[in-house]
Amino acid sequence: MYGRYSFRDWHLVSTEIKELITDPTLISSLQSLIGLDLALWRSKFFHKKSGENGTGWHQEWGDFDGEEIGNHKPSLKPKQERRDGWWNLTVWVALTDVELDCAPLRFIRGSHKKQYPKTMVPMTKSEFWHDPFIDCKTIEDLVERANNYTLVLDVDTSGLFENYQISGKSFEDVKAYVRAKLEKLPAKKTLGVDESQEDIVTIPMKKGEFVIFTERTMHGSLPNTSTNDRFAINFRVTTTDTEIYPFRHDGDFIDGSNLDITKHSSLLLSGKDLSKTRNSYT
């Protein structure tokens, strides 16, 4: 749908995924928290490989603007009177068993009441950094993954090797070159989290279990030290009076994750469409 490799919004092209994340049990739980008029605007698969590091502490105060890769392009624009309340929730569904050694989610209890400071750092030092070389065994692997957008999700690496002479270089030379290039890209880092002073909750889950949370809650995951890969999917639900991808009303269809959302549509989960500008509900 997006014309390139992406873990995003497969519910728009897969009936099975759509059925999973529109289950009545989930919808009734969401309605009890933010009301009856609900739209599903985004979903994303998560594949945490065996041996992969965890995701650092982060929170989202509602705009979903792509700061994790250095962008600033808000995906949501709620009504002004909703900004101090909850108007977007995330549901995270385990697609495999998630034991303590298999990258479970962690939350800081009560952190949704405080907006932590943040700064921009080199991408390789952000809480979202994942080792892009974990499945690469050869230089050819690196080049192929860079060209097909699978090296670093949501970052265009297709031109990474255009002006680089690979001939005569070792695998370690090429990895060092790639890392140096990625270090020049900015990404968000959360400040002010002292784990020794926080009430941290770690949540192992069985396949099919889910957790609902506001992304104002500080969250992250432990590393995957098991021999199994961990799979999950999340989806994000907002009230239908929220503008979704408001920049597209000005003819701009590239979102904060560098995806062309021309073919994107939101899914009306329940209630009425209260938006003043049409959000393209399916």
Number of C-alpha atoms within 10 A of each C-alpha: 16 13 8 11 12 16 14 20 24 18 20 18 10 10 10 10 15 16 11 14 22 16 11 12 9 15 16 13 12 21 16 9 14 17 17 17 17 26 25 25 25 21 22 17 18 16 14 21 20 18 17 20 19 21 20 18 21 23 20 17 17 20 17 20 20 19 20 22 24 19 17 15 19 18 20 19 18 19 13 8 7 13 12 7 8 17 21 26 21 19 19 23 23 21 19 17 19 24 15 17 15 28 29 21 21 19 22 18 14 13 19 19 10 12 13 17 10 13 12 17 18 18 23 19 15 22 20 20 18 19 14 18 16 12 12 16 10 14 16 12 13 21 20 14 18 21 15 13 17 19 24 17 16 19 17 17 20 16 11 15 16 7 7 10 9 14 6 7 10 12 16 11 12 19 17 12 15 19 15 13 14 17 15 12 15 20 23 22 21 18 12 8 15 7 10 7 7 13 11 16 12 16 16 17 20 14 13 13 14 16 14 17 17 19 21 21 21 25 24 21 19 18 21 23 17 17 11 16 18 21 19 19 22 20 21 20 23 27 31 30 22 24 21 27 24 19 17 15 13 7 9 13 18 15 22 21 22 16 18 16 16 14 10 19 17 18 21 21 25 18 14 14 19 15 15 10 13 13 25 12 15 10
